[in-house]
């Protein structure tokens, strides 16, 4: 599914929540970005801060005149700025699974808080005491510190803490608490985002679509909020939070339980390298960014747990799954420096995979860990080997795809054409996928051919399914009658995978999806066809 469309749908939901209750946007946004879009927590947190911050500004606009307590905005907002930087530093030290587990716990607290706000409070402070500056500072500063810390660490705006504090501790009515909360969230989000700028990794097209939809929905919901019952809105939102928290727990707890140390008898991945003691305080792990479509690379995530700067001049992944090291090539040729307590993701291009007919050549366990390590060359010229676990099975997934592609290539070359044959009415066309067997003894099965964000099956002309191909077959063609998937002005401008046709294939003991790489002429022809057909 197109990430931008997911961003629009998620933005509408986040904006509606923010506009109605003045809180909770990030509680929906972060899990959606991690588990639906596929971002890592490191990518999801700054994205969420942009989205929630802009949605909060939009939601605050209709309330600025009468429903904002500016003294409380000043006290809580200023207290949250340094705390958000501390939270960002703490978040960089946490394992992503632990980060999401903490997030689930915060969500449960948020749901309970929203339920408490949706019920009439017992004896809130009087209006006069709420206006007392000493009372405001005494109760507002701790709230600002707690909210700012959570904003920097988890990407949450903190409205679920701000609103109960404003209503239960400071006696503000809910409409005024909501308006005040929105302004404070926008301040905290800006500060939290600034704290992530040094190692920022963000998909701006996705963020823009998410934020635009969230702002529009937040502004609309804010104007309609006074017509709805506050208690009912709070209870509905609390139930939604509990449901999302349960989903996060079901994802993170099994992953944490699978994180066991690698067995001590695991062989060193590179025999030619003299074994070296892993340097204290330096650790590594593997991830694959889903923002890079079609790239065969893995991120070497290096964490610096020492008290001094870590200067890295060279790095490479060694894994028995691949024929050689996967080097990181510095963009500027000068290496990189990781601050104490920080971490960096170094992209490394993968060489050819070592495959064994659907079996795991390295003896990897169920968590995806194998005898992989990262060789680091530091600024002082020393070289160190650091164990590199793969807790999310990122490398395992890429390796499986590589071996499936190898198995397919041993049977036949399946390629997209350079052009299209458009029908007379211009509303449909045919893709002639060329199948050229290699002459070997193997075989494969094309179970199905999937649609893309740009093209789909023409009505009444289904695409081929369950196609058996043998290495000694004659060359053939798979005819795909297509029409545009949708006519959207953003579809072509933001396209990433619309011309990379997905095939579900079984070959050589492997089964999965192979995307056909389009030649530039094919991509241009598809873009022109979609543009023309959508104006018919």
C-alpha positions as a printed Julia matrix, in Angstrom:
536×3 Matrix{Float64}:
   0.0     0.0     0.0
   1.22    3.47   -0.81
   2.86    4.99    2.27
   1.4     8.4     1.43
  -2.15    6.99    1.47
  -1.44    5.36    4.81
  -0.13    8.71    6.0
  -3.33   10.45    4.94
  -5.51    7.88    6.72
  -3.37    8.0     9.86
  -3.32   11.79    9.79
  -7.11   11.99    9.7
  -7.37    9.75   12.77
  -4.62   11.56   14.69
  -5.99   15.01   13.85
  -9.51   14.06   14.89
  -8.29   12.78   18.26
  -6.13   15.86   18.89
  -8.87   18.27   17.87
 -11.54   16.63   20.04
  -9.69   15.89   23.27
  -6.48   17.94   23.07
  -4.34   14.86   23.62
  -3.45   11.42   22.37
  -2.35   12.12   18.82
   1.1    10.57   19.24
  -0.36    7.59   21.11
  -2.07    6.72   17.83
   0.65    8.04   15.49
   3.74    6.23   16.84
   2.26    2.68   16.8
   0.77    3.36   13.36
   4.14    4.51   11.99
   5.99    1.53   13.52
   3.57   -1.34   12.93
   1.56   -0.19    9.9
   3.98    1.97    7.9
   7.01   -0.06    9.02
   9.27    2.69   10.37
  11.72    1.98   13.16
  11.04    3.74   16.5
  14.01    6.03   15.74
  12.24    7.17   12.54
   8.71    7.17   13.99
   9.43    9.46   16.97
  10.57   12.6    15.04
   7.87   11.98   12.41
   5.25   11.85   15.16
   6.56   15.07   16.71
   6.12   16.94   13.41
   2.62   15.56   12.86
   1.34   16.06   16.41
   2.92   19.48   16.73
   1.28   20.8    13.56
  -2.05   19.12   14.39
  -1.96   20.75   17.83
  -1.39   24.17   16.31
  -4.35   23.66   13.99
  -6.55   22.42   16.84
  -5.57   25.37   19.03
  -6.49   28.05   16.48
 -10.27   28.1    17.21
  -9.55   28.16   20.96
  -6.89   30.89   21.19
  -9.21   33.71   22.22
 -11.05   32.2    25.17
  -9.87   28.66   25.88
  -6.13   29.05   26.57
  -4.51   29.81   29.95
  -1.38   31.61   28.83
   0.31   31.68   32.29
   0.1    27.88   32.4
   1.37   27.66   28.8
   4.42   29.67   29.86
   5.13   27.65   33.02
   4.56   24.14   31.66
   5.91   24.84   28.18
   9.21   26.37   29.35
   9.76   23.58   31.9
   9.27   21.01   29.16
  11.93   22.36   26.77
  15.09   21.16   28.61
  13.29   18.0    29.73
  12.53   17.07   26.12
  16.26   17.13   25.3
  16.96   14.89   28.27
  14.21   12.53   27.11
  15.69   12.34   23.6
  19.09   11.43   25.06
  17.51    8.72   27.23
  15.56    7.31   24.28
  18.73    6.93   22.2
  20.11    4.52   24.84
  17.1     2.2    24.85
  16.56   -0.89   22.72
  13.66   -0.21   20.28
  11.58   -3.04   21.77
  12.01   -1.68   25.27
  11.12    1.76   23.94
   7.83    0.44   22.53
   7.14   -1.51   25.74
   7.49    1.69   27.75
   5.24    3.35   25.2
   2.58    0.67   25.81
   2.79    1.31   29.54
   2.38    5.05   28.99
  -0.65    4.33   26.79
  -2.33    2.35   29.59
  -1.67    5.21   32.02
  -3.07    7.63   29.43
  -6.26    5.58   29.05
  -6.79    5.49   32.81
  -6.16    9.23   33.0
  -8.67    9.94   30.26
 -11.27    7.85   32.08
 -10.63    9.85   35.25
 -11.04   13.12   33.36
 -14.24   11.88   31.72
 -15.77   11.39   35.2
 -16.65   14.41   37.36
 -13.76   15.16   39.7
 -14.33   15.22   43.44
 -13.09   18.61   44.63
 -10.98   20.51   42.16
  -9.15   23.59   43.38
 -11.11   26.76   43.36
 -10.69   29.29   40.6
  -8.9    31.69   42.91
  -6.36   29.08   43.98
  -5.83   28.1    40.37
  -4.97   31.66   39.53
  -2.42   31.91   42.34
   0.98   32.07   40.7
   2.64   30.09   43.48
   0.13   27.27   43.0
   0.55   27.4    39.24
   4.33   27.07   39.5
   4.25   24.42   42.22
   1.95   22.16   40.23
   2.79   23.25   36.69
   6.59   22.87   36.67
   6.63   19.13   37.62
   3.97   18.53   34.99
   6.08   20.35   32.39
   9.21   18.37   33.29
   7.41   15.0    33.09
   5.64   15.86   29.86
   8.78   17.26   28.2
  10.83   14.17   29.09
   8.2    11.83   27.59
   7.94   14.03   24.5
  11.66   13.77   23.76
  11.94   10.06   24.54
   8.75    8.65   23.01
   7.49   11.32   20.62
   4.3    11.9    22.6
   2.89   15.38   23.1
   1.89   14.64   26.68
  -1.69   15.86   26.55
  -2.86   12.8    28.47
  -0.84   14.11   31.46
  -1.42   17.81   30.87
  -5.23   17.66   30.76
  -5.68   15.69   34.04
  -3.18   18.04   35.71
  -5.01   21.12   34.45
  -8.46   19.82   35.46
  -7.78   17.86   38.66
  -4.9    19.88   40.13
  -5.52   23.38   38.78
  -9.3    23.41   38.43
  -9.57   24.39   34.76
 -12.76   23.38   32.94
 -12.18   20.76   30.24
 -12.66   23.11   27.23
 -10.02   25.49   28.62
  -7.74   22.6    29.58
  -7.96   21.24   26.03
  -6.99   24.57   24.46
  -4.13   25.08   26.9
  -2.92   21.53   26.33
  -2.79   21.99   22.55
  -0.54   25.06   22.78
   1.78   23.3    25.26
   1.96   20.19   23.04
   3.0    22.3    20.05
   5.84   23.84   22.11
   7.0    20.46   23.43
   6.82   18.88   19.98
   9.01   21.62   18.47
  11.56   21.25   21.27
  11.52   17.44   21.04
  11.99   17.53   17.27
  14.96   19.89   17.63
  16.54   17.39   20.04
  16.44   14.73   17.28
  17.97   16.87   14.52
  21.53   15.54   14.9
  20.68   11.97   13.78
  17.45   12.76   11.94
  16.02   10.06    9.65
  12.64   11.01    8.23
  10.52   10.42    5.1
   9.31   13.92    4.28
   6.68   12.83    1.73
   5.07   10.54    4.29
   5.38   13.17    7.02
   3.84   15.89    4.85
   0.81   13.77    3.93
   0.37   12.66    7.55
   0.69   16.22    8.88
  -1.58   17.83    6.26
  -4.4    15.38    6.94
  -3.89   15.72   10.71
  -4.05   19.53   10.59
  -7.22   19.55    8.5
  -8.92   16.95   10.72
  -7.78   18.67   13.92
  -9.13   22.06   12.84
 -12.48   20.52   11.84
 -12.75   18.45   15.03
 -11.86   21.45   17.21
 -14.74   23.46   15.75
 -17.14   20.58   16.35
 -15.88   19.64   19.82
 -18.28   21.9    21.75
 -21.25   19.95   20.36
 -20.06   16.64   21.83
 -20.27   15.3    25.37
 -16.79   15.49   26.96
 -17.32   12.37   29.1
 -18.38   10.25   26.14
 -15.44   11.44   24.04
 -13.04   10.64   26.88
 -14.38    7.13   27.38
 -14.31    6.32   23.65
 -10.74    7.57   23.38
  -9.68    5.57   26.47
 -11.04    2.35   24.94
  -9.15    3.12   21.71
  -5.92    3.63   23.67
  -6.31    0.3    25.51
  -6.84   -1.53   22.2
  -3.72   -0.01   20.63
  -1.7    -0.68   23.81
  -2.71   -4.36   23.65
  -1.52   -4.52   20.03
   1.84   -2.96   20.95
   2.3    -5.43   23.83
   1.55   -8.37   21.54
   4.3    -7.14   19.19
   7.0    -6.21   21.72
   6.76   -8.8    24.51
   7.43  -11.83   22.23
  10.33   -9.96   20.61
  11.86   -9.22   24.02
  11.44  -12.82   25.13
  13.32  -13.96   22.02
  16.31  -11.71   22.72
  18.77  -14.23   24.15
  22.58  -14.08   24.04
  24.19  -15.84   21.09
  25.49  -19.31   22.01
  29.16  -19.2    23.0
  30.11  -21.87   20.49
  29.05  -19.71   17.52
  31.96  -19.56   15.06
  33.69  -16.33   14.2
  32.29  -15.15   10.83
  35.64  -14.28    9.24
  38.41  -16.82    9.68
  41.02  -14.5     8.21
  40.46  -11.94   10.97
  42.33  -12.48   14.22
  39.78  -12.72   17.05
  39.74   -9.56   19.15
  38.07   -8.69   22.43
  34.88   -6.69   21.98
  35.56   -3.16   23.27
  33.71   -2.32   26.48
  30.78    0.02   26.02
  30.51   -0.38   22.24
  27.67   -2.49   20.82
  26.13   -3.17   17.43
  22.86   -4.47   16.0
  21.31   -4.85   12.56
  18.24   -3.22   11.06
  16.85   -2.68    7.57
  15.24    0.66    6.78
  11.92    0.32    4.98
  12.33    3.82    3.6
  14.83    2.49    1.04
  12.79    0.74   -1.62
  14.63   -1.9    -3.67
  18.05   -1.38   -2.08
  20.03   -4.44   -0.95
  21.54   -2.94    2.17
  21.51   -3.29    5.94
  22.01   -0.67    8.63
  24.87   -1.3    11.07
  23.57    0.4    14.23
  26.56    1.3    16.43
  25.9     2.43   20.02
  28.51    4.28   22.06
  28.11    3.44   25.74
  31.46    4.93   26.69
  32.15    8.35   28.18
  34.21    9.6    25.23
  33.58   10.31   21.55
  33.76    7.26   19.28
  35.41    8.07   15.95
  34.65    5.44   13.27
  36.67    5.57   10.06
  35.54    2.23    8.54
  32.98   -0.49    9.22
  31.88   -3.74    7.58
  29.42   -6.53    8.31
  30.76  -10.1     8.34
  28.11  -12.81    8.05
  28.25  -16.44    6.87
  25.05  -15.7     4.96
  27.06  -13.67    2.42
  30.1   -14.32    0.25
  32.13  -11.46    1.68
  32.02   -8.42    3.94
  29.35   -5.75    3.49
  31.27   -2.46    3.8
  30.01    0.9     4.93
  31.29    3.63    2.64
  31.37    7.09    4.32
  29.57    9.66    2.2
  32.3    12.27    2.67
  35.18    9.83    3.06
  35.98   11.14    6.55
  34.13    8.66    8.76
  31.75    9.63   11.55
  31.81   10.45   15.26
  29.33    9.06   17.78
  28.87   11.09   20.95
  28.8     9.4    24.38
  25.41    7.76   24.83
  24.57    8.16   21.14
  24.25    5.81   18.22
  24.49    5.92   14.46
  23.11    3.81   11.61
  25.71    3.03    8.93
  24.24    1.67    5.64
  26.21   -1.24    4.2
  25.67   -2.67    0.7
  25.33   -6.47    0.73
  27.36   -8.8    -1.55
  26.0   -12.02   -3.09
  24.15  -14.33   -0.69
  25.24  -17.84    0.3
  22.19  -20.07   -0.18
  21.56  -23.75    0.49
  18.24  -24.65   -1.09
  15.87  -23.21    1.46
  18.03  -23.99    4.51
  19.87  -21.61    6.81
  23.64  -21.96    6.22
  24.62  -20.28    9.49
  22.45  -22.12   11.99
  20.46  -19.02   12.86
  17.97  -19.39   15.67
  14.31  -18.36   15.54
  15.06  -14.73   16.46
  17.21  -14.24   13.37
  20.51  -13.95   15.29
  23.47  -15.59   13.59
  27.25  -15.52   13.7
  27.35  -11.98   12.34
  29.69   -9.29   13.54
  30.72   -5.76   12.65
  34.38   -4.89   12.13
  35.06   -1.33   13.23
  38.16    0.69   12.46
  38.47    3.57   14.9
  40.19    6.91   14.67
  43.27    5.65   16.48
  43.77    2.97   13.79
  42.67    0.04   15.97
  40.28   -2.6    14.59
  37.63   -4.32   16.68
  35.08   -7.06   16.06
  31.68   -6.4    17.66
  28.91   -9.02   17.81
  25.9    -7.86   15.77
  22.6    -9.49   16.8
  19.61   -9.26   14.46
  16.67   -9.1    16.93
  14.08   -8.15   14.29
  15.27  -10.78   11.78
  16.04   -7.9     9.41
  19.08   -9.52    7.83
  17.3   -12.88    7.81
  14.49  -11.36    5.75
  16.86   -9.77    3.24
  18.84  -13.02    2.99
  15.68  -14.99    2.26
  14.74  -12.54   -0.49
  18.24  -12.78   -1.97
  18.13  -16.58   -2.01
  14.65  -16.6    -3.55
  15.91  -14.28   -6.3
  18.9   -16.57   -6.89
  16.6   -19.6    -7.16
  14.41  -17.76   -9.68
  17.4   -16.65  -11.77
  18.62  -20.25  -12.0
  15.35  -21.22  -13.72
  14.4   -18.21  -15.82
  14.87  -14.51  -16.37
  11.55  -12.71  -15.84
  11.68   -9.15  -17.15
   9.42   -6.19  -17.77
   9.28   -4.74  -21.29
  10.57   -1.37  -22.37
   7.16   -0.16  -23.54
   3.39   -0.7   -23.5
   0.75   -1.39  -26.1
  -2.06    1.06  -25.32
  -5.6     0.2   -26.43
  -7.51    2.32  -28.95
  -9.6     4.07  -26.31
  -6.47    4.81  -24.22
  -8.08    3.51  -21.01
  -6.28    0.17  -20.8
  -3.04   -1.38  -21.96
  -1.06   -4.62  -21.9
   2.2    -5.41  -20.14
   4.06   -8.24  -21.86
   6.27   -9.82  -19.19
   9.05  -11.81  -20.92
   9.96  -15.22  -19.48
  13.31  -16.58  -20.75
  14.24  -19.99  -19.26
  17.93  -20.6   -18.59
  18.01  -24.2   -19.86
  18.57  -25.82  -16.47
  16.68  -28.6   -14.74
  14.96  -26.52  -12.06
  11.43  -25.15  -11.98
   9.42  -22.43  -10.29
   5.78  -21.47   -9.78
   4.37  -17.96  -10.12
   1.5   -18.25   -7.65
   0.1   -14.77   -8.32
   0.98  -11.35   -9.68
   0.11   -8.44   -7.44
  -1.17   -4.97   -8.22
   0.81   -1.81   -7.46
  -0.07    1.67   -6.3
  -0.43    2.72   -9.97
  -1.84   -0.25  -11.92
  -4.33   -3.09  -11.45
  -6.14   -5.79  -13.45
  -8.41   -4.64  -16.27
 -12.05   -5.61  -15.55
 -12.9    -9.05  -16.92
  -9.26   -9.84  -17.8
  -7.63  -11.51  -14.77
  -3.88  -11.87  -14.65
  -2.19  -15.31  -14.9
  -2.02  -17.4   -11.72
  -0.29  -20.67  -10.78
   2.07  -20.48  -13.75
   4.59  -23.37  -13.85
   7.93  -22.5   -15.46
  10.71  -25.01  -16.13
  14.3   -24.24  -16.96
  14.05  -26.15  -20.25
  10.8   -24.52  -21.44
  10.66  -22.35  -24.54
  10.58  -18.57  -24.05
   7.1   -17.24  -23.29
   5.19  -14.08  -22.41
   2.78  -13.32  -19.57
   0.14  -10.89  -20.8
  -1.18   -8.48  -18.15
  -4.13   -6.28  -19.11
  -3.99   -3.22  -16.89
  -5.9    -0.07  -15.97
  -4.89    2.69  -13.53
  -5.28    1.74   -9.87
  -6.55    5.24   -9.11
  -6.5     8.71  -10.61
  -4.81   10.85   -7.99
  -2.75   13.97   -8.65
  -0.23   12.84   -6.02
   0.07    9.24   -7.26
   2.73    9.91   -9.9
   4.56   12.71   -8.1
   5.14   10.59   -4.97
   5.52    7.17   -6.61
   8.2     4.79   -5.33
   6.98    1.28   -6.14
   4.2     1.78   -8.67
   6.15    0.22  -11.55
   7.91   -2.52   -9.55
   5.55   -5.42  -10.25
   5.31   -7.9    -7.33
   5.27  -11.65   -8.09
   4.49  -14.31   -5.49
   6.92  -17.1    -6.4
   8.0   -20.5    -5.09
  11.43  -21.71   -6.24
  14.32  -23.76   -4.92
  12.71  -24.36   -1.53
  12.09  -20.64   -1.01
   8.76  -18.86   -1.2
   8.03  -15.16   -1.14
   7.67  -12.01   -3.17
   9.97  -10.91   -5.97
   9.57   -7.42   -7.43
  10.52   -6.99  -11.07
  12.89   -4.1   -11.56
  11.51   -1.78  -14.28
  13.72   -0.35  -17.02
  13.5     3.46  -17.19
  11.54    3.25  -20.46
   8.89    1.05  -18.81
   8.49    3.44  -15.88
   8.11    6.4   -18.26
   5.55    4.5   -20.37
   3.46    3.57  -17.29
   3.51    7.16  -16.0
   2.39    8.45  -19.39
  -0.35    5.81  -19.64
  -1.74    6.58  -16.18
  -1.61   10.31  -16.84
  -3.39    9.91  -20.19
  -5.98    7.34  -19.06
  -6.97    9.45  -16.08
  -7.82   12.39  -18.31
 -10.06   10.39  -20.68
